Amino acid sequence: MANFPTHIAVGTIVSGALATLTLAADVVAPENLVAITMAGVLGSVLPDIDLQSSRASRIMFGGLAVFFSFCVLFAFAEKFSIAELWILWLGTLIFVRYVLHEIFHRISIHRGVWHSILAAVFVSGATAAVFYHVFGRHEGVAWLAAGFMFIGYLVHLTLDEIYSVDVMDRRLKASFGTALKWIDEKRPSHTAAMAVAAIAVMFVTPSTKTFVDGITSQNLWVGLNQRFLPDDNTWFGISTSPKKLVAAPGSINSGDSESTDITTGSVQQQ
């Protein structure tokens, strides 16, 4: 399988390319773009969370420990004394980082259900829910982050599957077919549990209407198509032609263009 640096590097490149398209489309505020991009990078290493000795697993549970410990701290800040809050905060931190980490790895198997598209659906739904309910982001932003997470997750699974092919020796390794799969057919109970989790998380996700309206907007794709290459083949402002550059009518840079704001679902004049 691909190693941790490879997953991070490729995940960052893919997420960066998606972020560039998102920025060019002007569908989300720049301050949200960093968090959304990081969701994609996180997704590119998340499938290895079930590998106990992996950096991805240690980083993930370390991050979850910090996140939940502060959630507990803020939730009980007005109810307990400082000494009690310290105990709650530290107890939650240790429980998630070490106890929950150990329990998780006792019941999970590497290249099991977490290495499946079903798991990608679950973590993407969870991402949308966290962005909406915990971070307070707009529903359109929440689902955009979920989309980045889903693509990052698929990038990881695809890379591992590619590394299962020994091109030089022209053979398939024993791990071929275990990385990119819909479900874990060898462990039906794990698949059933993940399916239940994926369905359950959808009940707490925000509405998808704004997100769907935004990415299916004709103006969005027309604008991206017009901005994909420089006008008159002028790269980085360097042109061999003395002709004045004029944006095409309806382009994303012209005065009468329209863009769909994914945070509101409205069509804006620019």
DRENDOVEX-90458 format. One record per residue (C-alpha): residue number from 1; residue in three letters; x, y, z. Coordinates in nm, 4 decimals. Each point is the difference from the previous one (the first is absolute). Example, Ala and Ser with C-alpha at 12.3 -4.5 7.8 and 13.67 -1.06 7.14 Angstrom:
<i:1	aa:Ala	px:1.2300	py:-0.4500	pz:0.7800>
<i:2	aa:Ser	px:0.1370	py:0.3440	pz:-0.0660>
This chain:
<i:1	aa:Met	px:0.0000	py:0.0000	pz:0.0000>
<i:2	aa:Ala	px:0.1021	py:0.3624	pz:-0.0358>
<i:3	aa:Asn	px:0.1817	py:0.1471	pz:0.3006>
<i:4	aa:Phe	px:-0.1125	py:0.2927	pz:0.2153>
<i:5	aa:Pro	px:0.2049	py:0.2722	pz:-0.1798>
<i:6	aa:Thr	px:-0.1358	py:-0.1162	pz:-0.3369>
<i:7	aa:His	px:-0.3594	py:0.0161	pz:0.1220>
<i:8	aa:Ile	px:0.0548	py:0.3465	pz:0.1480>
<i:9	aa:Ala	px:0.1739	py:0.1292	pz:-0.3129>
<i:10	aa:Val	px:-0.2567	py:-0.1296	pz:-0.2486>
<i:11	aa:Gly	px:-0.2913	py:0.0948	pz:0.2265>
<i:12	aa:Thr	px:0.1347	py:0.3539	pz:0.0311>
<i:13	aa:Ile	px:0.0440	py:0.0314	pz:-0.3771>
<i:14	aa:Val	px:-0.3523	py:-0.1239	pz:-0.0744>
<i:15	aa:Ser	px:-0.1555	py:0.2149	pz:0.2741>
<i:16	aa:Gly	px:0.1977	py:0.3008	pz:-0.1203>
<i:17	aa:Ala	px:-0.1237	py:-0.0516	pz:-0.3553>
<i:18	aa:Leu	px:-0.3601	py:-0.0217	pz:0.1246>
<i:19	aa:Ala	px:0.0525	py:0.3096	pz:0.2163>
<i:20	aa:Thr	px:0.1256	py:0.1892	pz:-0.3075>
<i:21	aa:Leu	px:-0.3169	py:-0.0883	pz:-0.1898>
<i:22	aa:Thr	px:-0.2125	py:0.0999	pz:0.2985>
<i:23	aa:Leu	px:0.1805	py:0.3320	pz:0.0336>
<i:24	aa:Ala	px:-0.0302	py:0.0714	pz:-0.3729>
<i:25	aa:Ala	px:-0.3707	py:-0.0814	pz:0.0094>
<i:26	aa:Asp	px:-0.0460	py:0.2484	pz:0.2872>
<i:27	aa:Val	px:-0.2510	py:-0.2266	pz:0.1733>
<i:28	aa:Val	px:0.1348	py:0.0167	pz:0.3536>
<i:29	aa:Ala	px:0.1621	py:0.2644	pz:0.2184>
<i:30	aa:Pro	px:0.3837	py:-0.0184	pz:0.0104>
<i:31	aa:Glu	px:0.0008	py:-0.0388	pz:0.3797>
<i:32	aa:Asn	px:-0.1872	py:-0.3305	pz:-0.0369>
<i:33	aa:Leu	px:0.2237	py:-0.1302	pz:-0.2760>
<i:34	aa:Val	px:0.2918	py:-0.0942	pz:0.2272>
<i:35	aa:Ala	px:-0.2180	py:-0.2159	pz:0.2264>
<i:36	aa:Ile	px:-0.1633	py:-0.1659	pz:-0.3009>
<i:37	aa:Thr	px:0.3364	py:-0.0742	pz:-0.1593>
<i:38	aa:Met	px:0.1285	py:-0.1495	pz:0.3252>
<i:39	aa:Ala	px:-0.3022	py:-0.2318	pz:-0.0001>
<i:40	aa:Gly	px:0.1206	py:-0.1372	pz:-0.3329>
<i:41	aa:Val	px:0.3551	py:-0.0474	pz:0.1296>
<i:42	aa:Leu	px:-0.1349	py:-0.1725	pz:0.3110>
<i:43	aa:Gly	px:-0.2078	py:-0.2328	pz:-0.2156>
<i:44	aa:Ser	px:0.3139	py:-0.1026	pz:-0.1887>
<i:45	aa:Val	px:0.1492	py:-0.1596	pz:0.3157>
<i:46	aa:Leu	px:-0.3135	py:-0.0929	pz:0.1948>
<i:47	aa:Pro	px:-0.0386	py:-0.3602	pz:-0.1315>
<i:48	aa:Asp	px:0.3204	py:-0.0919	pz:0.1844>
<i:49	aa:Ile	px:-0.1581	py:0.0890	pz:0.3333>
<i:50	aa:Asp	px:-0.0500	py:-0.3725	pz:0.0572>
<i:51	aa:Leu	px:0.3750	py:-0.0643	pz:-0.0201>
<i:52	aa:Gln	px:0.1015	py:0.0301	pz:0.3651>
<i:53	aa:Ser	px:0.3656	py:0.0804	pz:-0.0596>
<i:54	aa:Ser	px:-0.0659	py:0.2523	pz:-0.2763>
<i:55	aa:Arg	px:0.0597	py:0.3712	pz:0.0362>
<i:56	aa:Ala	px:-0.3464	py:0.0608	pz:-0.1421>
<i:57	aa:Ser	px:-0.1585	py:-0.1884	pz:0.2895>
<i:58	aa:Arg	px:0.2069	py:0.1750	pz:0.2661>
<i:59	aa:Ile	px:-0.0626	py:0.3412	pz:-0.1524>
<i:60	aa:Met	px:-0.3722	py:-0.0659	pz:-0.0392>
<i:61	aa:Phe	px:-0.0573	py:-0.1165	pz:0.3553>
<i:62	aa:Gly	px:0.2233	py:0.2763	pz:0.1320>
<i:63	aa:Gly	px:-0.2093	py:0.2562	pz:-0.1864>
<i:64	aa:Leu	px:-0.3269	py:-0.1587	pz:0.1122>
<i:65	aa:Ala	px:0.1255	py:0.0000	pz:0.3589>
<i:66	aa:Val	px:0.0706	py:0.3724	pz:-0.0098>
<i:67	aa:Phe	px:-0.3305	py:0.0739	pz:-0.1746>
<i:68	aa:Phe	px:-0.2221	py:-0.1952	pz:0.2405>
<i:69	aa:Ser	px:0.1872	py:0.1105	pz:0.3120>
<i:70	aa:Phe	px:-0.0633	py:0.3640	pz:-0.0829>
<i:71	aa:Cys	px:-0.3620	py:-0.0743	pz:-0.0921>
<i:72	aa:Val	px:-0.0434	py:-0.1451	pz:0.3506>
<i:73	aa:Leu	px:0.1811	py:0.2970	pz:0.1519>
<i:74	aa:Phe	px:-0.2221	py:0.2562	pz:-0.1686>
<i:75	aa:Ala	px:-0.3166	py:-0.2003	pz:0.0682>
<i:76	aa:Phe	px:0.0581	py:-0.0078	pz:0.3781>
<i:77	aa:Ala	px:0.1863	py:0.3290	pz:0.0412>
<i:78	aa:Glu	px:-0.2841	py:0.1605	pz:0.1980>
<i:79	aa:Lys	px:-0.0870	py:-0.3042	pz:0.2114>
<i:80	aa:Phe	px:0.3236	py:-0.1110	pz:0.1674>
<i:81	aa:Ser	px:0.3008	py:0.1449	pz:0.1772>
<i:82	aa:Ile	px:0.3352	py:0.0484	pz:-0.1687>
<i:83	aa:Ala	px:0.1416	py:-0.3127	pz:0.1675>
<i:84	aa:Glu	px:-0.2969	py:-0.2084	pz:-0.1188>
<i:85	aa:Leu	px:0.0326	py:0.1392	pz:-0.3526>
<i:86	aa:Trp	px:0.3680	py:-0.0939	pz:-0.0056>
<i:87	aa:Ile	px:-0.0898	py:-0.3560	pz:0.0963>
<i:88	aa:Leu	px:-0.2741	py:-0.0223	pz:-0.2646>
<i:89	aa:Trp	px:0.2214	py:0.1501	pz:-0.2700>
<i:90	aa:Leu	px:0.3012	py:-0.2208	pz:0.0745>
<i:91	aa:Gly	px:-0.2155	py:-0.3089	pz:0.0504>
<i:92	aa:Thr	px:-0.1696	py:0.0456	pz:-0.3365>
<i:93	aa:Leu	px:0.3341	py:0.0641	pz:-0.1693>
<i:94	aa:Ile	px:0.1552	py:-0.3188	pz:0.1395>
<i:95	aa:Phe	px:-0.3121	py:-0.2111	pz:-0.0592>
<i:96	aa:Val	px:-0.0324	py:0.0890	pz:-0.3694>
<i:97	aa:Arg	px:0.3715	py:-0.0035	pz:-0.0803>
<i:98	aa:Tyr	px:0.0904	py:-0.3251	pz:0.1743>
<i:99	aa:Val	px:-0.3047	py:-0.1972	pz:0.1176>
<i:100	aa:Leu	px:-0.2240	py:0.0619	pz:-0.3021>
<i:101	aa:His	px:0.3012	py:-0.0423	pz:-0.2271>
<i:102	aa:Glu	px:0.0685	py:-0.3430	pz:0.1501>
<i:103	aa:Ile	px:-0.3658	py:-0.1095	pz:-0.0135>
<i:104	aa:Phe	px:-0.0316	py:0.1118	pz:-0.3617>
<i:105	aa:His	px:0.3013	py:-0.2013	pz:-0.1101>
<i:106	aa:Arg	px:-0.1154	py:-0.3097	pz:0.1838>
<i:107	aa:Ile	px:-0.3217	py:-0.0120	pz:-0.2030>
<i:108	aa:Ser	px:0.1300	py:0.1336	pz:-0.3322>
<i:109	aa:Ile	px:0.2124	py:-0.1735	pz:-0.2622>
<i:110	aa:His	px:0.2282	py:0.1730	pz:-0.2480>
<i:111	aa:Arg	px:-0.1261	py:-0.0086	pz:-0.3569>
<i:112	aa:Gly	px:-0.3400	py:-0.0875	pz:0.1447>
<i:113	aa:Val	px:-0.3175	py:0.2044	pz:-0.0199>
<i:114	aa:Trp	px:0.1884	py:0.3292	pz:0.0469>
<i:115	aa:His	px:0.1636	py:-0.0690	pz:-0.3358>
<i:116	aa:Ser	px:-0.3306	py:0.0173	pz:-0.1846>
<i:117	aa:Ile	px:-0.2196	py:0.2476	pz:-0.1835>
<i:118	aa:Leu	px:-0.2698	py:-0.0632	pz:0.2623>
<i:119	aa:Ala	px:0.2374	py:0.1437	pz:0.2621>
<i:120	aa:Ala	px:0.0664	py:0.2967	pz:-0.2279>
<i:121	aa:Val	px:-0.3742	py:0.0692	pz:-0.0057>
<i:122	aa:Phe	px:-0.0158	py:-0.0160	pz:0.3805>
<i:123	aa:Val	px:0.2945	py:0.2330	pz:0.0668>
<i:124	aa:Ser	px:-0.1240	py:0.2442	pz:-0.2650>
<i:125	aa:Gly	px:-0.3403	py:0.0183	pz:0.1666>
<i:126	aa:Ala	px:0.1693	py:0.0417	pz:0.3368>
<i:127	aa:Thr	px:0.2110	py:0.2821	pz:-0.1459>
<i:128	aa:Ala	px:-0.3095	py:0.1843	pz:-0.1209>
<i:129	aa:Ala	px:-0.1629	py:-0.0419	pz:0.3422>
<i:130	aa:Val	px:0.3076	py:0.1253	pz:0.1876>
<i:131	aa:Phe	px:0.0475	py:0.3011	pz:-0.2259>
<i:132	aa:Tyr	px:-0.3666	py:0.0940	pz:0.0358>
<i:133	aa:His	px:-0.0770	py:-0.0769	pz:0.3658>
<i:134	aa:Val	px:0.3401	py:0.0404	pz:0.1682>
<i:135	aa:Phe	px:0.1798	py:0.2581	pz:-0.2124>
<i:136	aa:Gly	px:-0.3182	py:0.1913	pz:-0.0843>
<i:137	aa:Arg	px:0.0706	py:0.0121	pz:-0.3747>
<i:138	aa:His	px:-0.2701	py:0.0486	pz:-0.2613>
<i:139	aa:Glu	px:-0.1573	py:-0.3171	pz:-0.1390>
<i:140	aa:Gly	px:0.1561	py:0.0616	pz:-0.3415>
<i:141	aa:Val	px:0.3466	py:0.0286	pz:0.1540>
<i:142	aa:Ala	px:-0.0627	py:-0.3107	pz:0.2107>
<i:143	aa:Trp	px:-0.0803	py:-0.2143	pz:-0.3028>
<i:144	aa:Leu	px:0.2885	py:0.1456	pz:-0.1983>
<i:145	aa:Ala	px:0.2313	py:-0.1120	pz:0.2816>
<i:146	aa:Ala	px:-0.1688	py:-0.3428	pz:-0.0120>
<i:147	aa:Gly	px:0.0679	py:-0.0143	pz:-0.3734>
<i:148	aa:Phe	px:0.3684	py:0.0786	pz:0.0527>
<i:149	aa:Met	px:0.0154	py:-0.2657	pz:0.2713>
<i:150	aa:Phe	px:-0.1619	py:-0.2587	pz:-0.2270>
<i:151	aa:Ile	px:0.2391	py:0.0684	pz:-0.2888>
<i:152	aa:Gly	px:0.3019	py:-0.0041	pz:0.2318>
<i:153	aa:Tyr	px:-0.1159	py:-0.3331	pz:0.1402>
<i:154	aa:Leu	px:-0.0366	py:-0.1467	pz:-0.3497>
<i:155	aa:Val	px:0.3469	py:0.1276	pz:-0.0916>
<i:156	aa:His	px:0.1450	py:-0.2004	pz:0.2904>
<i:157	aa:Leu	px:-0.1845	py:-0.3192	pz:-0.0964>
<i:158	aa:Thr	px:0.0990	py:0.0390	pz:-0.3656>
<i:159	aa:Leu	px:0.3666	py:0.0581	pz:0.0832>
<i:160	aa:Asp	px:0.0117	py:-0.3121	pz:0.2154>
<i:161	aa:Glu	px:-0.1596	py:-0.1998	pz:-0.2790>
<i:162	aa:Ile	px:0.2504	py:0.1325	pz:-0.2539>
<i:163	aa:Tyr	px:0.2867	py:-0.0972	pz:0.2304>
<i:164	aa:Ser	px:-0.1403	py:-0.3537	pz:0.0048>
<i:165	aa:Val	px:0.1148	py:-0.0389	pz:-0.3594>
<i:166	aa:Asp	px:0.3684	py:-0.0832	pz:-0.0456>
<i:167	aa:Val	px:0.0503	py:0.1530	pz:-0.3429>
<i:168	aa:Met	px:0.3659	py:-0.1009	pz:-0.0352>
<i:169	aa:Asp	px:-0.0625	py:-0.3672	pz:0.0741>
<i:170	aa:Arg	px:-0.3372	py:0.0122	pz:-0.1773>
<i:171	aa:Arg	px:-0.1899	py:-0.1634	pz:0.2810>
<i:172	aa:Leu	px:-0.2739	py:0.0749	pz:0.2483>
<i:173	aa:Lys	px:0.0921	py:0.0054	pz:0.3667>
<i:174	aa:Ala	px:-0.2034	py:-0.1913	pz:0.2568>
<i:175	aa:Ser	px:-0.1485	py:0.3296	pz:0.1197>
<i:176	aa:Phe	px:-0.1607	py:0.0692	pz:-0.3391>
<i:177	aa:Gly	px:-0.3737	py:0.0558	pz:0.0352>
<i:178	aa:Thr	px:0.0079	py:0.0702	pz:0.3735>
<i:179	aa:Ala	px:0.0474	py:0.3777	pz:-0.0161>
<i:180	aa:Leu	px:-0.2719	py:0.1301	pz:-0.2311>
<i:181	aa:Lys	px:-0.3267	py:-0.1794	pz:0.0657>
<i:182	aa:Trp	px:-0.3632	py:0.0869	pz:0.0688>
<i:183	aa:Ile	px:-0.0322	py:-0.2035	pz:0.3200>
<i:184	aa:Asp	px:0.1951	py:-0.2512	pz:0.2081>
<i:185	aa:Glu	px:-0.1431	py:-0.3277	pz:-0.1270>
<i:186	aa:Lys	px:0.2194	py:-0.2084	pz:0.2331>
<i:187	aa:Arg	px:-0.1508	py:0.1569	pz:0.3121>
<i:188	aa:Pro	px:-0.3771	py:0.0475	pz:-0.0455>
<i:189	aa:Ser	px:-0.0465	py:0.1194	pz:0.3588>
<i:190	aa:His	px:0.2488	py:0.2841	pz:-0.0509>
<i:191	aa:Thr	px:-0.1696	py:0.0963	pz:-0.3252>
<i:192	aa:Ala	px:-0.3426	py:-0.0036	pz:0.1664>
<i:193	aa:Ala	px:0.1242	py:0.2210	pz:0.2833>
<i:194	aa:Met	px:0.1533	py:0.2485	pz:-0.2435>
<i:195	aa:Ala	px:-0.3192	py:0.0036	pz:-0.2087>
<i:196	aa:Val	px:-0.2077	py:0.0756	pz:0.3101>
<i:197	aa:Ala	px:0.2435	py:0.2776	pz:0.0954>
<i:198	aa:Ala	px:-0.0119	py:0.1468	pz:-0.3509>
<i:199	aa:Ile	px:-0.3803	py:0.0037	pz:-0.0014>
<i:200	aa:Ala	px:-0.0190	py:0.1402	pz:0.3534>
<i:201	aa:Val	px:0.2381	py:0.2883	pz:-0.0689>
<i:202	aa:Met	px:-0.2137	py:0.1114	pz:-0.2954>
<i:203	aa:Phe	px:-0.2792	py:0.0877	pz:0.2438>
<i:204	aa:Val	px:0.2176	py:0.2702	pz:0.1578>
<i:205	aa:Thr	px:0.1475	py:0.1447	pz:-0.3179>
<i:206	aa:Pro	px:-0.1265	py:0.3337	pz:-0.1369>
<i:207	aa:Ser	px:-0.2094	py:0.0409	pz:-0.3125>
<i:208	aa:Thr	px:0.1798	py:-0.0612	pz:-0.3295>
<i:209	aa:Lys	px:-0.2168	py:0.2407	pz:-0.2037>
<i:210	aa:Thr	px:0.2374	py:0.2975	pz:0.0003>
<i:211	aa:Phe	px:0.2985	py:-0.2192	pz:-0.0816>
<i:212	aa:Val	px:-0.1750	py:-0.1856	pz:-0.2824>
<i:213	aa:Asp	px:-0.1412	py:0.3217	pz:-0.1475>
<i:214	aa:Gly	px:0.3455	py:0.1540	pz:0.0131>
<i:215	aa:Ile	px:0.1988	py:-0.2758	pz:-0.1703>
<i:216	aa:Thr	px:-0.2687	py:-0.0610	pz:-0.2645>
<i:217	aa:Ser	px:-0.0269	py:0.3676	pz:-0.0935>
<i:218	aa:Gln	px:0.0644	py:0.0545	pz:-0.3707>
<i:219	aa:Asn	px:0.1605	py:0.3359	pz:0.0744>
<i:220	aa:Leu	px:0.2550	py:-0.1710	pz:0.2234>
<i:221	aa:Trp	px:0.1222	py:-0.2409	pz:-0.2673>
<i:222	aa:Val	px:-0.0104	py:0.2584	pz:-0.2791>
<i:223	aa:Gly	px:0.2083	py:0.2336	pz:0.2137>
<i:224	aa:Leu	px:0.2530	py:-0.2706	pz:0.0831>
<i:225	aa:Asn	px:0.0274	py:-0.0958	pz:-0.3654>
<i:226	aa:Gln	px:0.0655	py:0.3612	pz:-0.0965>
<i:227	aa:Arg	px:0.2625	py:0.0421	pz:0.2707>
<i:228	aa:Phe	px:0.1762	py:-0.3311	pz:-0.0579>
<i:229	aa:Leu	px:0.2519	py:0.1454	pz:-0.2450>
<i:230	aa:Pro	px:0.1307	py:0.3586	pz:-0.0311>
<i:231	aa:Asp	px:-0.1762	py:0.2330	pz:-0.2428>
<i:232	aa:Asp	px:0.1637	py:0.0105	pz:-0.3454>
<i:233	aa:Asn	px:0.2611	py:-0.2508	pz:0.1205>
<i:234	aa:Thr	px:0.1626	py:0.2634	pz:0.2171>
<i:235	aa:Trp	px:0.1818	py:-0.1740	pz:0.2838>
<i:236	aa:Phe	px:0.0832	py:0.1897	pz:0.3204>
<i:237	aa:Gly	px:-0.0791	py:0.3306	pz:-0.1670>
<i:238	aa:Ile	px:0.2642	py:-0.0458	pz:-0.2701>
<i:239	aa:Ser	px:-0.1343	py:0.0443	pz:-0.3509>
<i:240	aa:Thr	px:0.1624	py:0.0336	pz:-0.3422>
<i:241	aa:Ser	px:-0.3076	py:0.1742	pz:-0.1320>
<i:242	aa:Pro	px:-0.0616	py:0.3734	pz:0.0549>
<i:243	aa:Lys	px:-0.3726	py:-0.0624	pz:0.0024>
<i:244	aa:Lys	px:-0.1847	py:0.1046	pz:0.3134>
<i:245	aa:Leu	px:-0.1401	py:-0.2889	pz:0.1971>
<i:246	aa:Val	px:-0.3752	py:0.0149	pz:0.0422>
<i:247	aa:Ala	px:-0.1902	py:-0.2504	pz:0.2082>
<i:248	aa:Ala	px:-0.2654	py:-0.1878	pz:-0.1891>
<i:249	aa:Pro	px:-0.3625	py:0.0919	pz:0.0787>
<i:250	aa:Gly	px:-0.1307	py:-0.2054	pz:0.2884>
<i:251	aa:Ser	px:0.3473	py:-0.1158	pz:0.1084>
<i:252	aa:Ile	px:0.0868	py:-0.0175	pz:0.3639>
<i:253	aa:Asn	px:0.2257	py:0.3081	pz:-0.0324>
<i:254	aa:Ser	px:-0.2343	py:0.2215	pz:-0.2000>
<i:255	aa:Gly	px:-0.2227	py:0.2575	pz:0.1573>
<i:256	aa:Asp	px:-0.3254	py:-0.1770	pz:-0.0840>
<i:257	aa:Ser	px:0.0943	py:-0.3510	pz:0.1102>
<i:258	aa:Glu	px:-0.1877	py:-0.2117	pz:0.2477>
<i:259	aa:Ser	px:0.1225	py:-0.2464	pz:0.2594>
<i:260	aa:Thr	px:-0.1778	py:-0.2256	pz:0.2422>
<i:261	aa:Asp	px:0.0917	py:0.0474	pz:0.3656>
<i:262	aa:Ile	px:-0.0032	py:-0.3460	pz:0.1570>
<i:263	aa:Thr	px:-0.0412	py:0.1543	pz:0.3458>
<i:264	aa:Thr	px:-0.3332	py:0.1557	pz:-0.0941>
<i:265	aa:Gly	px:-0.1074	py:-0.1696	pz:-0.3203>
<i:266	aa:Ser	px:-0.0602	py:0.3399	pz:-0.1603>
<i:267	aa:Val	px:0.1164	py:0.1148	pz:-0.3425>
<i:268	aa:Gln	px:0.2102	py:0.3138	pz:0.0292>
<i:269	aa:Gln	px:0.0865	py:0.2642	pz:-0.2556>
<i:270	aa:Gln	px:0.3704	py:0.0848	pz:-0.0111>
